[in-house]
Amino acid sequence: MKIVHVITRLIVGGAQENTLLTVEGLHHHHRDDVTLITGPAEGPEGDLFRRAEELGLKVEVMPELVRAVRPATDWKAYRKLRAAFRRLKPDVVHTHSSKAGIVGRAAAWHENVPAVVHTIHGLPFGPFESSARNRLYIALERWAARRCHAIVSVCDAMTRQALDAGVGRPEQYSTVYSGMDTEAFLHPRRPRDEVRRELGLAADDVAFATVARLFQLKGHDDVVAVAPEILKADPRVRFVWIGDGILRDKLIADLETRGVRDAFILTGLVAPDRIPELLSAVDGVIHPSLREGLARVLPQSLLVGRPVISYDVDGAREVVLPETGILLAPRDLPGLTAAVLRLAADPSLRDAMGCEGRRRFADQFRHETMTSQLRSLYERLLVAAGAGR
């Protein structure tokens, strides 16, 4: 097949890693002719361009394809995408996330691409957004859903929320869980004790990692808020923040103001292939994000054998089960405090939850499974397109 994937930013992030693994699998395993069109990698999160180059993937950077809403620039991106589709003549165009999905689907639809697919990695509207933003994005997503043949959700929750908002038709949807290199998480390449020493963790420290951009709605401020009470009850607890972002200085200032800076280890930006060893080095994971599709760190943590504490948003409940972690109502700070202290005090519970997570999810999140399911979807759409001609 000739396939084009479209995304706004090839930064270090879940949707981007998911997309790159899809492109890699289609190119190397299925021998498809795949082009990835992306906007510039803006921001401090780092990018995946070198990784794409090392994998021998075709990547085209389109400066006009930016994440922010800029009508004049967006119109240029739409025109350039149409030109790219005319040049590449793809059988399938597959867009990712909201902005690239709106502009990319419109361009592909108007160029009569036989199969137009969109993946919802996370919805741009929700309870923690302003009413004006929600109205705008719901209207845009409804409009774009009429300009594609299929919509892929990374979890069942995304489908339910989108349909509840009137986005698309039920028959358009299918769930394909995000894929990852599961072997890297099942068998981290470096010993746990060695990585703990590098992080500065003592033998009796009980460390909880948070893997996310230091950005709005990721929930780091909730961890800051509960840290003093947690540390008063159990001084062994440590918090390891993996990632970087525009809120770094503000969050550090808040930690210093509360007198808990010494209990926090900020790794900054790390290469994606270091995530398995870092998760292996900690004792649990806190994911307090208020808006996700299905955060990759949740199955990743469980594959490493670490229990997770997560807010009950979007697809979290599909992997954070009573047997694998603790699910909390969003912004339940007393519950967050209690959950951290409960896991910190009970190593046998941590081990039991981690082992059950490995048992349940080792196969479900393999990137080979994801790519195979997506390619089967493409085939069905192309057969249907041929039958309709």
Secondary structure, 3 states (H helix, E strand, C coil): CEEEEEECCCECCHHHHHHHHHHHHHHHCCCCEEEEEECCCCCCCCECHHHHHHCCCEEEECCCCCCCCCHHHHHHHHHHHHHHHHHHCCCEEEEECHHHHHHHHHHHHHCCCCEEEEEECCCCCCCCCCHHHHHHHHHHHHHHHCCCCEEEECCHHHHHHHHHCCCCCHHHEEECCCCECHHHHHCCCCCHHHHHHHHCCCCCCEEEEEECCCCCCCCHHHHHHHHHHHHHHCCCEEEEEEECCCCHHHHHHHHHHHCCHHHEEEEECCCHHHHHHHHHHCCEEEECCCCCCCCCHHHHHHHHCCCEEEECCCCHHHCCCCCCEEEECCCCHHHHHHHHHHHHHCHHHHHHHHHHHHHHHCCCCEHHHHHHHHHHHHHHHHHHHHHCC
